[in-house]
Each structure stands twice: as C-alpha cells, then as structure tokens.
Amino acid sequence: MKRFVQTLEKIQMTLGIVFLTVFFAVILLQIVTRHLGISILWTEEVANYSFIWAMFMGAAVMVNRREHFNFDFFQRKLKGKNRVFLNIFNDLVLIAFNVCIFFLGIIVVREFWNYTWATFPEMQMGYIWLAIPVMAGTMLIYSLSHLLNHIQSLKEKEVRA
C-alpha cells in the first residue's frame, strides 16, 4: 500500500506542476498579448481551470503529507496512545468528509458534463469538474492509508508512552 500511495502522490505532484506551469505560461501570454493590444479570449478560462486542477491536486498531496488538516495544538501536547487515537480521529473525520465530497463531486460532474467552455465550445466542463472526485478519491486513499498505519502501530504496540 505504501508504494502505491507514494506513486499516486508523485502522479498528483506531476499533474499539479503541469497545471501550475500551464497557468503561469497562459498568464504570461495574457500579459504580453494585452500589452501588444491583442486580445486572446481563451487565456482567462485556461488559466482559471488549470489553476483549479493544480490546487486540487496539491490539496490532496497535503492530506497525504498530513499538512492539510490536523489538530496541531493537541498533536504537540499528546503522547503515546492518546496521540495515535487523535490521529485515528483525524483520519476518520477526513474519510467521512471525503466520502461526501467524492459522491457530491460525481453528481456535479454528471450534472455539468455537457456544459461547454465559453471560448472553446468543443471542450466540456465535465473535465474541469472531474477535479473534485479525483481530489476527494485520492484524499480518501491517503486517509485510509494513514488510518491503517495508525491501527497497525496500535496493534504492534510501537507507541511509546
């Protein structure tokens, strides 16, 4: 499971970097063309949608790295089994939240799949909305992996008091 999660994170980081690079390049193109008095209509949409994908991929990676959602104050105060129980609680909250977001994201994708971009009528909005269930699904995988690791550490009594 650990290897799968690491590979998934690398894929998401790569996607996030690609979308952030597209965002940056399109914004630069937009600045240059506006300075030259040329109007390119599609740059705003491409920038917005690439930014959405980049941020959603990054948010999922932050969940895997435990830098997104945490009770940090309690994390520093607790030791041993109590700390592991807090981590398990955090994982369960994230799992519940991401299950809801995943299924609601699927509903949104289905509902808006055939909507089209204003500047690219050939492009369907479903590809943009797909970022929601992808993010939630990977967050769910990451949270389940963390939960399994914490339960395993309790079973192995690796937790020091």
C-alpha positions as CSV (number, residue, x, y, z in Angstrom):
1,M,0.0,0.0,0.0
2,K,2.9,2.4,0.9
3,R,4.4,2.1,-2.6
4,F,1.0,2.7,-4.3
5,V,0.4,5.8,-2.2
6,Q,3.9,7.1,-3.0
7,T,3.3,6.5,-6.7
8,L,-0.1,8.2,-6.5
9,E,1.4,11.2,-4.8
10,K,4.1,11.5,-7.5
11,I,1.5,11.4,-10.2
12,Q,-0.5,14.1,-8.4
13,M,2.5,16.3,-7.8
14,T,3.4,15.9,-11.5
15,L,-0.1,16.8,-12.6
16,G,-0.2,19.8,-10.2
17,I,3.2,21.1,-11.5
18,V,2.0,20.7,-15.1
19,F,-1.3,22.6,-14.4
20,L,0.6,25.3,-12.5
21,T,3.0,25.6,-15.4
22,V,0.2,25.9,-17.8
23,F,-1.4,28.5,-15.5
24,F,1.8,30.5,-15.4
25,A,2.5,30.3,-19.1
26,V,-1.0,31.4,-20.0
27,I,-0.9,34.3,-17.6
28,L,2.4,35.4,-19.1
29,L,0.8,35.1,-22.6
30,Q,-2.1,37.1,-21.5
31,I,0.1,39.9,-20.1
32,V,2.2,40.0,-23.3
33,T,-0.8,40.0,-25.7
34,R,-2.6,42.7,-23.7
35,H,0.5,44.8,-23.7
36,L,0.6,44.4,-27.5
37,G,-3.1,45.2,-27.9
38,I,-4.1,41.7,-28.9
39,S,-7.0,40.0,-27.2
40,I,-6.9,36.3,-26.8
41,L,-10.2,35.2,-25.3
42,W,-9.3,31.7,-24.2
43,T,-6.5,32.6,-21.8
44,E,-8.7,33.5,-18.9
45,E,-10.6,30.2,-19.0
46,V,-7.5,28.1,-19.4
47,A,-5.8,30.0,-16.5
48,N,-8.8,29.5,-14.2
49,Y,-9.3,25.8,-15.0
50,S,-5.6,24.9,-14.8
51,F,-5.3,26.7,-11.5
52,I,-8.3,24.7,-10.2
53,W,-6.7,21.4,-11.1
54,A,-3.3,22.5,-9.7
55,M,-4.8,23.5,-6.4
56,F,-7.0,20.4,-6.0
57,M,-4.0,18.1,-6.8
58,G,-1.9,20.0,-4.3
59,A,-4.6,19.8,-1.6
60,A,-4.7,16.0,-1.9
61,V,-0.9,15.8,-1.6
62,M,-1.1,17.9,1.5
63,V,-3.5,15.5,3.1
64,N,-1.1,12.7,2.4
65,R,1.7,14.7,4.0
66,R,-0.5,15.5,7.0
67,E,-0.1,19.2,6.4
68,H,-3.7,20.0,5.4
69,F,-6.0,19.0,8.3
70,N,-4.7,18.5,11.8
71,F,-5.3,19.4,15.4
72,D,-1.8,20.6,15.7
73,F,-2.2,22.0,19.3
74,F,-3.3,18.7,20.6
75,Q,-0.8,16.8,18.4
76,R,2.1,18.6,20.3
77,K,0.5,18.0,23.7
78,L,-0.4,14.3,23.5
79,K,2.0,11.4,23.6
80,G,1.7,7.7,23.1
81,K,-1.6,6.0,22.6
82,N,-3.5,9.3,23.0
83,R,-1.7,10.8,20.1
84,V,-2.4,7.8,18.0
85,F,-6.1,7.9,18.9
86,L,-6.1,11.6,17.9
87,N,-4.6,10.7,14.6
88,I,-7.2,8.0,14.1
89,F,-9.9,10.5,14.9
90,N,-8.4,12.9,12.3
91,D,-8.3,10.2,9.7
92,L,-12.0,9.2,10.4
93,V,-13.1,12.8,10.1
94,L,-11.2,13.2,6.8
95,I,-12.6,9.9,5.5
96,A,-16.2,10.9,6.3
97,F,-15.7,14.3,4.7
98,N,-14.0,12.9,1.5
99,V,-16.7,10.2,1.0
100,C,-19.2,13.0,0.9
101,I,-17.2,15.2,-1.4
102,F,-16.4,12.3,-3.7
103,F,-20.1,11.4,-4.2
104,L,-21.2,15.0,-4.4
105,G,-18.4,15.6,-6.9
106,I,-19.7,12.7,-9.1
107,I,-23.1,14.3,-9.0
108,V,-21.7,17.6,-10.1
109,V,-19.6,16.0,-12.9
110,R,-22.7,14.2,-14.2
111,E,-24.9,17.3,-14.0
112,F,-22.4,19.7,-15.7
113,W,-20.6,17.2,-18.0
114,N,-22.1,18.5,-21.2
115,Y,-21.8,22.2,-20.4
116,T,-19.1,23.8,-22.6
117,W,-16.4,26.4,-22.2
118,A,-17.4,29.9,-23.3
119,T,-14.3,30.3,-25.5
120,F,-13.9,26.6,-26.5
121,P,-17.3,25.2,-27.2
122,E,-15.7,21.9,-28.1
123,M,-14.4,21.5,-24.5
124,Q,-16.8,20.0,-22.0
125,M,-16.9,21.4,-18.4
126,G,-17.0,17.9,-17.1
127,Y,-13.3,17.7,-17.5
128,I,-12.9,20.6,-15.1
129,W,-15.4,19.3,-12.6
130,L,-13.7,15.9,-12.6
131,A,-11.0,17.5,-10.4
132,I,-13.4,17.3,-7.4
133,P,-13.9,13.5,-7.3
134,V,-10.3,12.9,-8.3
135,M,-9.2,15.0,-5.4
136,A,-11.6,13.5,-2.9
137,G,-10.9,10.0,-4.1
138,T,-7.2,10.4,-3.7
139,M,-7.6,12.1,-0.3
140,L,-9.7,9.1,0.7
141,I,-7.0,6.7,-0.3
142,Y,-4.4,8.7,1.6
143,S,-6.5,8.9,4.7
144,L,-7.3,5.2,4.6
145,S,-3.6,4.5,4.3
146,H,-2.9,6.7,7.3
147,L,-5.7,5.1,9.3
148,L,-4.3,1.6,8.5
149,N,-0.8,2.7,9.6
150,H,-2.1,4.1,12.9
151,I,-4.2,1.0,13.7
152,Q,-1.2,-1.2,12.8
153,S,1.0,0.9,15.2
154,L,-1.5,0.3,18.0
155,K,-1.6,-3.4,17.3
156,E,2.2,-3.7,17.3
157,K,2.5,-1.6,20.5
158,E,5.1,0.6,18.9
159,V,3.6,3.6,20.6
160,R,5.7,4.8,23.5
161,A,4.0,6.3,26.5
